[in-house]
Amino acid sequence: MTNLESVIERIEKARLAYDNKAIIKLVAASKYVNADSIKELYEEGQRAFGENKIQDMKEKESALSELPIEWHFIGRIQTNKINMMLDAKPFLIHSIDSYETAAEINKRANVKNMQINALLQINSAKEDTKAGVLPELAIDEYCKITQNLPNINLKGVMTIGAHSEEKKDIQESFEVCKKIFNELKKYDAKICSMGMSSDFELAIASGSNMLRVGSILFSK
Ligand SMILES: *Cc1c(COP(=O)(O)O)cnc(C)c1O
């Protein structure tokens, strides 16, 4: 069995245990590998890939431009690289971490006359080392972006599970994000991006519908 097959099997098992009607999307976090390895996974059927550095996304995208790959941006957004990010036309930006970042993206997207799909990143465990808006501010920030920044189409939320050995802490951080997602459904939020190699089953059990899985897909 390939890495991809075994990940899909695990996702499916967790999905059925959570809700057999749930539709869960897998984004392969390909930051560890080069374009050739991405192509191998593509040939096994994977279509969505996530990069956390804008330069890398741009380079891999141009190396693989003949393939209909969906590129996701999942890393920190530096203001001086927003133009480069938009020129790569990502399918979805997972990591808008503040209203200010959103406003910068909107300004440049407006100049380029483009619409950009994005998620609001939630710092669900309130960690200093993590980007994202605090849970108690998330609904307001989301609405502010939706109302004031017409070139950004917010599609939901993203979080990275708590940095902890304790399953209960990680689960709690996912539940915080899921609760915000549920409240945002009335503003048409559709995507709840959470879960990585070490915690995606827990994320599914907490209601994630988009996983960002890297290391276990690309390990030899
Ligand atoms: C690298 C990365 C992932 C995937 O992490 P793994 O532990 O390798 O599965 C998910 N989300 C973000 C934001 C990342 O940078």
Boltz pocket constraint, residues with backbone or C-beta under 6 A from the ligand:
constraints:
  - pocket:
      binder: B
      contacts: [[A, 29], [A, 31], [A, 52], [A, 74], [A, 75], [A, 160], [A, 195], [A, 196], [A, 197], [A, 198], [A, 212], [A, 213], [A, 214], [A, 215], [A, 216]]
      max_distance: 6.0
